Each structure stands twice: as structure tokens, then as C-alpha cells.
Amino acid sequence: MSALFEPLTLRDLTIPNRAWMSPMCQYSAAVEGPEQGVPTDWHLTHLGSRAVGGAGLIMTEATAVSPEGRISPADLGLWNERQQEAFGRVARFLAEHGAVPGVQLAHAGRKASTDRPWRGGAPVGPEEHGWRPVGPGPIPFDEGHPVPHELDEADIRRLVGAFAAAARRALAAGFKVVEVHGAHGYLIHQFLSPFTNHRTDAYGGSFENRARFALEVVDAVRAEWPEELPVFFRVSATDWLSENPEDPREGWTADDTVRLAKELLSHGVDLLDVSSGGNAPRARIATGPGYQVPFAARVRAETDLRASAVGLVTEPRQAEEIVASGQADAVMLGRELLRDPYWPNRAARELGAAGRWPHQYHRAV
Ligand SMILES: Cc1cc2nc3c(=O)[nH]c(=O)nc-3n(C[C@H](O)[C@H](O)[C@H](O)COP(=O)(O)O)c2cc1C
């Protein structure tokens, strides 16, 4: 029996296995006009291939809740009808092939308006379809980045509403899981971390104040999402700053993550998708196989919240061990699934479990 290929039931939703596709931006939508932010044939084929490959859950790339929340002008969005319709086609296809369709809702905050990575990823201005980013304060992400517009309380209320509206559209499009992107130095993480949040109002200062925006977003999304379906939250478990003796800059820590996990649970979140980093340029990160698994394991050991692990999980037996040992309830696969869309079906064969090959391919199984 393989733990990786055991179904997982969250609320009334059963996810057929625990090998899931991690959200990965494709930077491949139209940058202007009516098709702006709309999933294309690329997204359908890219996500669809991984459903055919046997992943239990497919998480879309960071999908912006408003235009200025896109990381690049070519990101997907879910703020209008046309986008909702096109996402409907994607979600339907994923479900038809046995994968649970999940959508990651995001706002990039001060890290928005950058070029596609393969063109260098530098900030872009209006001449290249860019815009002035927003953030918790007027502090740029890094050298060469613009000074963000500091959000006031009315802006924050509007953004919380944008997350709720996008969740409503995601549900109408057929998604069964919604994930709030609170990681990787994007807007919610910018509010959470003392490294990026220097506000003196109700949204800054104490842990409670820094977590206020995240929890307001979660409450707004939860209110739109049916009781019987799960909500996920992606967190960066650490900024890799104050916990590193060689980098004393004050940041978000693994202890903060455990504390936040308990809050999220009481606000109706069902699973914490545990990543790390992204908030502080030049933070020193000790990567290696499964390097973020211990953060997920802490959440599982110290709270009642479910957790998934992500980051350099590439081998079937490694993934099996993570789930079987109880370090995480599921694994998210990123780059390995880009290299091999059939990884889950290949892992199932290696672990002696039943994969999920489409009928059309049965002569090859
Ligand atoms: C091309 C690419 C795009 C990504 N886009 C996102 C994203 O939209 N949202 C997110 O939370 N993480 C994103 N990530 C991070 C992945 O989801 C994952 O956490 C990371 O790659 C580590 O897992 P891996 O070692 O299996 O690749 C991206 C990673 C890659 C390689």
C-alpha cells in the first residue's frame, strides 16, 4: 500500500492521491486587450497534461485578483467574465481527467509589474504594459524596483473585496479548491512579515496587526467558498533572516508560521501549503532535497491543521516517505512535473499503486 496514493478527504472533497501539482506561473497570457489575463490553449495543455499524468490536484499558477496584482503583464487573472469563462474550460478538463482543479488567488503587491523571467524579470513601466505597484509601505522590493504606492485602509478594503470576487468567479468556473497565496514575498506576505511591514496603523506592528490583512482575505474567501469545499493557504514558513545567525535582519520565522497556522485553522482554512522565502532579496537559503519539509512537519506536529510539503521533492520514494512518515499530508511537485507530466503515474507504478492512465492510453500501460 502506498501512502502517496491514498485519497485525502478535506471537508466533503476527496482528492484521489497526495501527489499534487504546485502552482507555477507561465507568463503566457495576452498583456492587453480583451484577452488580457485570460487562460489560453497553452494553459489548457500545460495544466491538462499534468491531469492526464495522474496528479491528484492541479493548482493553477498565481492568478491575480486585480490587474495591478499581476507579477508580470502576462499573468493570468480572475477579475472579469471572459477570464472566468476560459478558466471554466480548464477546470472542466482537469476534472474530466480525474484531477481536482484548484486555483491560487494572488496579489503580487510591491513585486508586481516585472518582465517575464526569460526576458530578465526586471521591473517594467507603462511603455511595456507595466504599472506602479502597491504595497504595505513605500519601500521598493530591491534596487532598481519602483517605490510602491502605500495602501490606505480603503485600498485594503477594496483588495479584500477583490479576493472575494475572484473566489466567487473561481467557484462559478468549477474550481473545487481555492488557495490564498500568502507566500513568496507577495502582498499578503509583505503584510505578514516585519521585514516588509513597517506600518503604524491597525495593519502593522504586532503579530496580530500584521496578520490582519491575511485573515481578512481568508474570511472573505471563506465566506464565498462553500462549507463542503476546502480552502488552502500558501505560506512562506520563514524569510530565512533572523533564524540565520549570519543574517540578523528581522523577518518572519517558523514560530510565526506555527502561530499563524492556528489562526488560519480557526478562520476555516483546511490545509497549509508550506513553502519559504521570496520576501527578502539576497536572503541565504539552505536548499537541498526536501529542504522545506521540516516546516510542514512542524505545522502538522504542533497544530491541527493539515499541511503539504513542497520544494525539491523529485523522487517517488522520497515523496512516499514524506507522506507515510506523517511529515505532510501531501506533496506539491513543481519543476519535476515540468520535466515529466507523467510523474504521478510513473511514481504509482514504482510504488505498486494504481495510477490513473486515460482510457486512450491503456494499450501502453
Ligand atoms: C516556473 C515557476 C513558476 C512558479 N510560479 C509560482 C506561482 O505562481 N505560485 C507559487 O506559489 N509558487 C510558484 N512557484 C514555486 C513552485 O510552486 C514551487 O514551490 C517551487 O518551484 C519549489 O518546488 P520544486 O522544487 O518542486 O520546483 C513557481 C516555480 C516555478 C519553477
Ligand as a Chemical Component Dictionary entry (heavy atoms), coordinates in Angstrom:
data_LIG
# 
_chem_comp.id                   LIG 
_chem_comp.type                 NON-POLYMER 
_chem_comp.pdbx_formal_charge   0 
_chem_comp.three_letter_code    LIG 
# 
loop_
_chem_comp_atom.comp_id 
_chem_comp_atom.atom_id 
_chem_comp_atom.alt_atom_id 
_chem_comp_atom.type_symbol 
_chem_comp_atom.charge 
_chem_comp_atom.model_Cartn_x 
_chem_comp_atom.model_Cartn_y 
_chem_comp_atom.model_Cartn_z 
_chem_comp_atom.pdbx_ordinal 
LIG C1  C1  C 0 8.218  28.399 -13.397 1  
LIG C2  C2  C 0 7.789  28.518 -11.967 2  
LIG C3  C3  C 0 6.694  29.310 -11.634 3  
LIG C4  C4  C 0 6.245  29.399 -10.309 4  
LIG N1  N1  N 0 5.112  30.108 -10.024 5  
LIG C5  C5  C 0 4.582  30.047 -8.781  6  
LIG C6  C6  C 0 3.294  30.580 -8.515  7  
LIG O1  O1  O 0 2.610  31.080 -9.404  8  
LIG N2  N2  N 0 2.825  30.487 -7.253  9  
LIG C7  C7  C 0 3.532  29.889 -6.241  10 
LIG O2  O2  O 0 3.064  29.838 -5.105  11 
LIG N3  N3  N 0 4.737  29.345 -6.484  12 
LIG C8  C8  C 0 5.253  29.373 -7.719  13 
LIG N4  N4  N 0 6.441  28.743 -7.989  14 
LIG C9  C9  C 0 7.072  27.932 -6.926  15 
LIG C10 C10 C 0 6.634  26.467 -7.054  16 
LIG O3  O3  O 0 5.250  26.336 -6.865  17 
LIG C11 C11 C 0 7.389  25.586 -6.044  18 
LIG O4  O4  O 0 7.006  25.990 -4.743  19 
LIG C12 C12 C 0 8.902  25.682 -6.190  20 
LIG O5  O5  O 0 9.282  25.577 -7.547  21 
LIG C13 C13 C 0 9.625  24.606 -5.378  22 
LIG O6  O6  O 0 9.176  23.320 -5.753  23 
LIG P1  P1  P 0 10.028 22.385 -6.782  24 
LIG O7  O7  O 0 11.401 22.219 -6.189  25 
LIG O8  O8  O 0 9.242  21.109 -6.835  26 
LIG O9  O9  O 0 10.076 23.088 -8.100  27 
LIG C14 C14 C 0 6.927  28.690 -9.288  28 
LIG C15 C15 C 0 8.047  27.919 -9.630  29 
LIG C16 C16 C 0 8.456  27.808 -10.937 30 
LIG C17 C17 C 0 9.634  26.923 -11.268 31 
# 
loop_
_chem_comp_bond.comp_id 
_chem_comp_bond.atom_id_1 
_chem_comp_bond.atom_id_2 
_chem_comp_bond.value_order 
_chem_comp_bond.pdbx_ordinal 
LIG C1  C2  SING 1  
LIG C2  C3  SING 2  
LIG C2  C16 DOUB 3  
LIG C3  C4  DOUB 4  
LIG C4  N1  SING 5  
LIG C4  C14 SING 6  
LIG N1  C5  DOUB 7  
LIG C5  C6  SING 8  
LIG C5  C8  SING 9  
LIG C6  O1  DOUB 10 
LIG C6  N2  SING 11 
LIG N2  C7  SING 12 
LIG C7  O2  DOUB 13 
LIG C7  N3  SING 14 
LIG N3  C8  DOUB 15 
LIG C8  N4  SING 16 
LIG N4  C9  SING 17 
LIG N4  C14 SING 18 
LIG C9  C10 SING 19 
LIG C10 O3  SING 20 
LIG C10 C11 SING 21 
LIG C11 O4  SING 22 
LIG C11 C12 SING 23 
LIG C12 O5  SING 24 
LIG C12 C13 SING 25 
LIG C13 O6  SING 26 
LIG O6  P1  SING 27 
LIG P1  O7  DOUB 28 
LIG P1  O8  SING 29 
LIG P1  O9  SING 30 
LIG C14 C15 DOUB 31 
LIG C15 C16 SING 32 
LIG C16 C17 SING 33 
# 
